[in-house]
């Protein structure tokens, strides 16, 4: 399995999404450890403009595939683009972000190419013997599984915020390819895309998340979570109980049936720490928990725990953060 590394770069507007740069960072480290080339693929209706504007660094070749069929998040056309780029790159390793499209594409490409697959990777290492080892959380984050890649090609999905973004380097050359035609009519089509009125950083890409749980007692008390998130420069998250109660939208739900996040800082406010919630946030770099129950499961994964009433602790935290910012 001495082939090159190919990273799928997901676009957003005229640029690349944040996970694309994390993918380049993970891909660069893997390529360097294996002594192979790093390649990337940009597949979008405006792929040429994105490649020219972003100029991905440290990449030997950026494979540019431009077609109107790549405008939607349906994986079919993107899969054909990745297969085309992988053949041109001589790739044995393909890396994908754990976005909605990236997760779908990971499985679609692996199935279409008969490739090995590992999802939700938090680390990729090359052992002394040359084996590529992929670490990923299992059992709702209670344990870490280390997989050894034995098949070529191999597809790896990357957990958000688990890998450092690409360091500076020389931009690679670009190669343009045509998108192969679909063999059959697509089984689904996108009729309409509705964007939210307000655009915030996606939870999976956020560096700081302040999440609230049932301990807030009522929807109107979520103002405390919003104020702390704003003071810290973060975004708001929620437990499943809060979403089920209708206090917050499902787009903010963290957990096994919500989003998996890995921010630098995760503040859990009035969240008990059910296993389903821990599955979505236990890989956060630093976890701060506020709960009045000293036996709450959330404290088992927290780096810092505050045993106290959220209605007393959160105002004090907001005041302290704002005072520190103005000092």
TAVEN-V182832 format. One record per run of one state. SS is the DSSP state (H for helix, E for strand, - for the rest). FROM is the first residue (numbers start at 1). TO is the last residue. If there is no record, write none. Layout:
# TAVEN-V182832
ss: {SS & SS}
from: {FROM & FROM}
to: {TO & TO}
This chain:
# TAVEN-V182832
ss: {- & E & - & E & - & E & - & H & - & E & - & H & - & E & - & E & - & H & - & H & - & E & - & H & - & E & - & E & - & E & - & E & - & E & - & E & - & H & - & E & - & H & - & H & - & E & - & H & - & H & E & - & E & - & E & - & H & - & E & - & H & - & E & - & H & -}
from: {1 & 4 & 9 & 11 & 13 & 15 & 17 & 18 & 35 & 38 & 45 & 47 & 55 & 57 & 58 & 61 & 67 & 68 & 72 & 75 & 90 & 91 & 98 & 100 & 114 & 116 & 127 & 132 & 139 & 143 & 149 & 154 & 159 & 171 & 172 & 173 & 178 & 203 & 206 & 208 & 213 & 214 & 217 & 219 & 233 & 235 & 239 & 240 & 245 & 250 & 253 & 255 & 259 & 260 & 265 & 270 & 275 & 282 & 286 & 292 & 297 & 301 & 304 & 308 & 310 & 327}
to: {3 & 8 & 10 & 12 & 14 & 16 & 17 & 34 & 37 & 44 & 46 & 54 & 56 & 57 & 60 & 66 & 67 & 71 & 74 & 89 & 90 & 97 & 99 & 113 & 115 & 126 & 131 & 138 & 142 & 148 & 153 & 158 & 170 & 171 & 172 & 177 & 202 & 205 & 207 & 212 & 213 & 216 & 218 & 232 & 234 & 238 & 239 & 244 & 249 & 252 & 254 & 258 & 259 & 264 & 269 & 274 & 281 & 285 & 291 & 296 & 300 & 303 & 307 & 309 & 326 & 327}
